[in-house]
Amino acid sequence: MAFQSSFNHVSIVVTVFHITLNDVDRDRNLNVWTGSVPIFRSYLYVPGSDPSLINKALKSRADAIVIDLEDAVTNDQKQMARANASALLAESQSKPVLVRINSAESGYWRMDLEAVGHWDPSGIRVPKVESVATVVQVASFLSSLDSGSTPLIPLIESALGVERAFEIASGHHRVIALGMGEADLAADLGTNGSDALNYPRSRCIVAARAAGLAAAIQSVYVNLHDPSGLRSSTEFGRSLGFFGRSAIHPSQIDAINEVFTPSDNEVSSAQEIVSIMGAASSLGSGLGVTQSGEFVDAAILRRARAILSVAQMVENLK
């Protein structure tokens, strides 16, 4: 299945610039689960300065790749990386291509967007976001480039960013999801323990959903020689409410994809719930009972539809 470089299935979730709580409440169900924004299980980071690694990433089993113009690229190679990213986006690709630009505090982000913005990539990851002002600044510059509807994914990487996560998530209609940069966040918090990050993880997950966005995207797992740790960490992330995870090596993709793919049992159960609730609705009832005796209501139905939506997305990517 081929995607154009302008791959974009984004539906605008928030239709006003200065959002209010009522706006969020009205639109909060237009999210990852209903297919109103593109969702992926896995995002493979690849340095924009290395064409050979980019080609390998495109051939990987990642649902999407992220061309990195930031941390993985030294200052003297930034321009080369921009040129590589622009050339890639100018051509039809086998999978969606996102770009991580440099932070707004750097002197590079405008040049990054000038190189890639007009190609309408599948998303722009904006690192080290701590305020709505940064989101608006980047979004406004994108608009000046006639960038179509290119979506933004702010990355929360500091304590201040965590505290302002909801404001950031609801700050502009281009924002479709939140991501996290846990290495920088851990350094800012002065911790090297994963458990200490559970609170900020949950804050970002809740902020994203409260703003009507897709479920937040889980940060990378940095140990390439610990596949069991990767799997258990990803399973835990899914249980917290993340959907999708960033990766730094193709060897991590299979485990991530498997964790975020609904099992056959989950799909069968979801189909049963949808069927039961359809029958109940025809009888004027908002409740149902499964064959195993479990009560089903509207909240459980939403979850069942979410599972079926993800299962369909996975099928479409094959």
PLY file of the C-alpha trace (Angstrom):
ply
format ascii 1.0
element vertex 318
property float x
property float y
property float z
element edge 317
property int vertex1
property int vertex2
end_header
0.00 0.00 0.00
1.69 3.23 -1.15
1.41 6.58 0.59
2.20 9.90 -1.06
4.67 12.13 0.75
1.71 14.36 1.48
-0.01 11.48 3.30
-2.53 13.07 5.57
-5.84 11.86 6.93
-6.12 14.60 9.51
-9.53 15.91 10.40
-9.39 19.18 12.30
-10.30 18.35 15.88
-10.55 21.89 17.23
-12.01 24.53 14.98
-11.18 27.69 16.93
-7.88 29.34 17.67
-8.50 30.25 21.30
-10.08 27.10 22.64
-12.46 26.97 25.58
-13.34 24.11 27.87
-16.74 23.84 26.19
-15.04 23.47 22.82
-12.85 20.71 24.18
-15.79 18.92 25.75
-17.74 19.06 22.51
-14.95 17.67 20.35
-13.09 15.37 22.71
-14.41 12.16 21.15
-13.00 13.06 17.72
-9.79 11.27 18.46
-7.39 8.52 17.61
-9.96 5.82 18.17
-12.51 7.12 15.68
-10.05 7.51 12.85
-10.24 11.31 12.70
-6.45 11.54 12.87
-3.74 9.20 11.57
-2.62 6.71 14.19
0.38 4.45 14.08
1.72 1.78 16.37
5.38 2.49 15.73
7.46 5.51 14.73
11.09 4.83 13.80
13.51 7.71 14.31
16.26 7.98 11.70
18.98 10.64 11.35
18.28 12.94 8.44
21.99 13.12 7.71
22.30 9.43 6.75
20.55 8.46 3.47
21.45 4.78 3.88
19.73 4.61 7.27
16.74 6.44 5.86
16.40 3.82 3.13
16.64 1.05 5.70
13.99 2.73 7.83
11.63 2.92 4.86
12.07 -0.83 4.36
11.48 -1.60 8.03
8.21 -2.81 9.52
7.62 0.51 11.27
4.21 2.03 10.57
5.85 5.44 10.10
9.32 6.94 10.16
10.51 10.18 11.75
13.32 11.99 9.99
15.33 13.53 12.80
16.85 16.95 12.25
17.50 17.51 15.96
19.48 15.40 18.44
20.75 12.78 15.98
22.29 15.38 13.68
25.37 17.46 14.51
25.28 21.17 13.77
27.62 20.88 10.81
25.30 18.32 9.19
21.99 20.13 9.73
21.83 21.52 6.20
22.60 18.14 4.67
19.88 16.55 6.79
17.36 19.18 5.66
18.24 18.55 2.02
17.84 14.79 2.49
14.49 15.21 4.21
13.22 17.56 1.51
14.28 15.21 -1.28
12.60 12.29 0.46
9.32 14.12 1.00
9.29 15.28 -2.63
8.83 11.67 -3.75
6.14 9.09 -3.15
7.07 6.85 -0.22
6.00 3.42 0.97
5.04 4.72 4.40
4.18 7.97 6.18
7.11 10.29 6.88
7.20 12.70 9.82
9.98 15.15 10.68
11.40 16.17 14.05
12.61 19.72 13.75
14.97 21.53 16.10
13.59 23.27 19.15
12.16 26.77 19.01
15.01 27.91 21.26
17.55 26.87 18.64
18.49 28.90 15.63
17.52 26.11 13.27
13.79 25.42 13.42
12.72 27.97 10.80
15.27 26.61 8.33
14.01 23.10 9.09
10.43 24.09 8.27
11.47 26.00 5.16
13.08 22.80 3.90
10.23 20.38 4.63
7.05 22.32 5.45
5.83 22.92 1.91
5.92 19.16 1.20
3.15 18.63 3.77
4.78 15.77 5.73
2.63 13.43 7.81
3.55 15.35 10.93
6.04 17.74 12.49
7.41 16.80 15.89
8.29 19.91 17.85
10.80 19.16 20.64
11.11 20.68 24.10
7.77 22.49 24.06
7.01 24.37 27.27
4.34 26.85 26.20
1.42 27.48 23.89
3.44 30.35 22.43
5.88 27.86 20.92
3.06 25.87 19.33
1.47 28.99 17.88
4.82 30.26 16.63
5.59 27.04 14.77
2.03 26.69 13.46
1.99 30.27 12.19
5.29 29.82 10.40
3.98 26.63 8.79
0.93 28.49 7.56
3.15 31.15 6.00
4.79 28.39 3.96
1.43 27.26 2.53
2.01 23.91 4.22
-1.50 22.56 3.83
-2.79 20.85 6.95
0.51 19.50 8.25
-0.16 18.41 11.85
2.01 19.13 14.88
3.06 16.78 17.66
4.58 18.76 20.56
7.10 16.81 22.62
6.94 17.28 26.37
10.47 17.07 27.78
10.56 19.17 30.95
8.75 19.71 34.23
7.32 22.98 32.93
6.07 21.25 29.81
4.31 18.64 31.94
2.63 21.34 34.04
1.39 23.06 30.87
0.53 19.89 28.94
-3.18 20.62 28.59
-2.58 24.20 27.43
-0.09 22.91 24.87
-2.39 20.13 23.72
-5.31 22.52 23.21
-3.34 25.49 21.94
-3.80 25.14 18.16
-5.87 23.12 15.72
-2.74 21.70 14.05
-1.87 19.77 17.23
-3.08 16.17 16.89
-1.14 14.37 19.63
1.42 14.77 22.40
4.72 12.95 22.56
7.30 12.75 25.32
11.06 13.00 25.54
11.77 11.07 28.68
15.56 11.36 28.72
15.40 15.15 28.88
12.48 15.01 31.29
14.31 12.66 33.66
17.34 14.96 33.60
15.14 17.96 34.38
13.54 16.11 37.27
16.87 14.81 38.56
15.87 11.16 38.42
17.16 8.10 36.64
14.31 5.81 37.64
11.53 4.94 35.22
8.89 4.74 37.96
9.46 8.40 38.78
8.15 9.26 35.32
4.78 7.57 35.76
3.17 10.73 37.09
4.27 12.95 34.17
3.37 10.17 31.74
-0.15 10.05 33.11
-0.38 13.85 33.11
0.42 13.93 29.39
-1.97 11.10 28.59
-4.81 12.78 30.45
-3.99 16.20 28.98
-4.07 14.84 25.43
-7.42 13.15 25.90
-8.91 16.07 27.79
-7.97 18.28 24.83
-9.72 15.89 22.45
-6.47 14.65 20.91
-5.22 11.22 20.08
-3.77 9.16 22.89
-0.25 10.36 23.74
2.68 8.61 22.05
5.09 6.68 24.26
8.75 7.72 24.36
11.67 5.60 23.13
13.20 2.67 24.99
16.92 3.36 24.93
18.38 -0.10 25.70
18.75 -1.94 22.39
19.96 -5.11 24.14
16.94 -5.59 26.39
14.05 -6.90 24.23
12.12 -8.24 27.22
12.41 -4.87 28.92
11.17 -3.16 25.78
8.13 -5.41 25.60
7.20 -5.10 29.27
7.72 -1.33 29.17
5.53 -1.05 26.07
2.81 -3.22 27.61
2.88 -1.01 30.68
2.68 2.09 28.49
-0.37 0.74 26.72
-1.99 -0.01 30.07
-1.40 3.62 31.11
-3.15 4.88 28.00
-0.39 5.50 25.46
-1.03 4.48 21.89
1.98 4.00 19.66
5.65 4.23 20.55
8.76 5.80 19.11
11.75 3.57 18.38
15.43 4.15 17.73
16.22 0.87 15.94
14.36 -1.43 13.52
14.89 -4.36 15.91
12.42 -2.72 18.32
9.56 -2.45 15.87
8.06 -5.94 16.00
7.56 -5.88 19.77
6.01 -2.42 19.66
3.68 -3.34 16.81
2.58 -6.51 18.55
1.76 -4.76 21.82
-0.35 -2.09 20.12
-2.16 -4.55 17.86
-5.44 -5.85 19.33
-5.38 -9.59 19.90
-7.86 -11.92 18.20
-9.68 -12.27 21.53
-9.91 -8.50 21.93
-11.33 -8.14 18.44
-13.86 -10.95 18.90
-15.00 -9.51 22.23
-15.29 -6.04 20.70
-17.37 -7.37 17.82
-19.68 -9.13 20.28
-20.14 -5.93 22.29
-20.96 -3.88 19.19
-23.47 -6.49 18.10
-25.10 -6.72 21.53
-25.38 -2.97 21.89
-26.83 -2.67 18.40
-29.54 -5.13 19.35
-30.14 -3.37 22.67
-30.44 -0.01 20.94
-33.08 -1.37 18.57
-35.10 -2.29 21.66
-34.69 1.16 23.14
-32.10 0.14 25.73
-28.62 1.50 26.43
-27.48 -1.63 28.24
-26.56 -5.13 27.15
-25.18 -8.35 28.55
-22.46 -10.47 26.98
-22.59 -14.25 26.77
-20.25 -14.39 29.75
-22.69 -12.33 31.80
-20.91 -8.96 31.79
-22.98 -5.79 31.58
-22.18 -3.48 28.66
-22.91 0.24 28.49
-21.97 3.20 26.29
-18.46 3.54 27.76
-17.67 -0.11 27.09
-19.11 0.26 23.59
-16.74 3.18 22.91
-13.81 1.06 23.99
-14.96 -1.80 21.76
-15.21 0.52 18.78
-11.75 1.81 19.60
-10.33 -1.69 19.43
-12.04 -2.36 16.11
-10.79 0.96 14.73
-7.20 0.06 15.59
-7.63 -3.43 14.15
-8.88 -1.90 10.90
-5.97 0.55 10.85
-3.53 -2.35 11.20
-5.26 -4.20 8.39
-5.05 -1.14 6.15
-1.30 -0.88 6.73
-0.64 -4.41 5.49
0 1
1 2
2 3
3 4
4 5
5 6
6 7
7 8
8 9
9 10
10 11
11 12
12 13
13 14
14 15
15 16
16 17
17 18
18 19
19 20
20 21
21 22
22 23
23 24
24 25
25 26
26 27
27 28
28 29
29 30
30 31
31 32
32 33
33 34
34 35
35 36
36 37
37 38
38 39
39 40
40 41
41 42
42 43
43 44
44 45
45 46
46 47
47 48
48 49
49 50
50 51
51 52
52 53
53 54
54 55
55 56
56 57
57 58
58 59
59 60
60 61
61 62
62 63
63 64
64 65
65 66
66 67
67 68
68 69
69 70
70 71
71 72
72 73
73 74
74 75
75 76
76 77
77 78
78 79
79 80
80 81
81 82
82 83
83 84
84 85
85 86
86 87
87 88
88 89
89 90
90 91
91 92
92 93
93 94
94 95
95 96
96 97
97 98
98 99
99 100
100 101
101 102
102 103
103 104
104 105
105 106
106 107
107 108
108 109
109 110
110 111
111 112
112 113
113 114
114 115
115 116
116 117
117 118
118 119
119 120
120 121
121 122
122 123
123 124
124 125
125 126
126 127
127 128
128 129
129 130
130 131
131 132
132 133
133 134
134 135
135 136
136 137
137 138
138 139
139 140
140 141
141 142
142 143
143 144
144 145
145 146
146 147
147 148
148 149
149 150
150 151
151 152
152 153
153 154
154 155
155 156
156 157
157 158
158 159
159 160
160 161
161 162
162 163
163 164
164 165
165 166
166 167
167 168
168 169
169 170
170 171
171 172
172 173
173 174
174 175
175 176
176 177
177 178
178 179
179 180
180 181
181 182
182 183
183 184
184 185
185 186
186 187
187 188
188 189
189 190
190 191
191 192
192 193
193 194
194 195
195 196
196 197
197 198
198 199
199 200
200 201
201 202
202 203
203 204
204 205
205 206
206 207
207 208
208 209
209 210
210 211
211 212
212 213
213 214
214 215
215 216
216 217
217 218
218 219
219 220
220 221
221 222
222 223
223 224
224 225
225 226
226 227
227 228
228 229
229 230
230 231
231 232
232 233
233 234
234 235
235 236
236 237
237 238
238 239
239 240
240 241
241 242
242 243
243 244
244 245
245 246
246 247
247 248
248 249
249 250
250 251
251 252
252 253
253 254
254 255
255 256
256 257
257 258
258 259
259 260
260 261
261 262
262 263
263 264
264 265
265 266
266 267
267 268
268 269
269 270
270 271
271 272
272 273
273 274
274 275
275 276
276 277
277 278
278 279
279 280
280 281
281 282
282 283
283 284
284 285
285 286
286 287
287 288
288 289
289 290
290 291
291 292
292 293
293 294
294 295
295 296
296 297
297 298
298 299
299 300
300 301
301 302
302 303
303 304
304 305
305 306
306 307
307 308
308 309
309 310
310 311
311 312
312 313
313 314
314 315
315 316
316 317
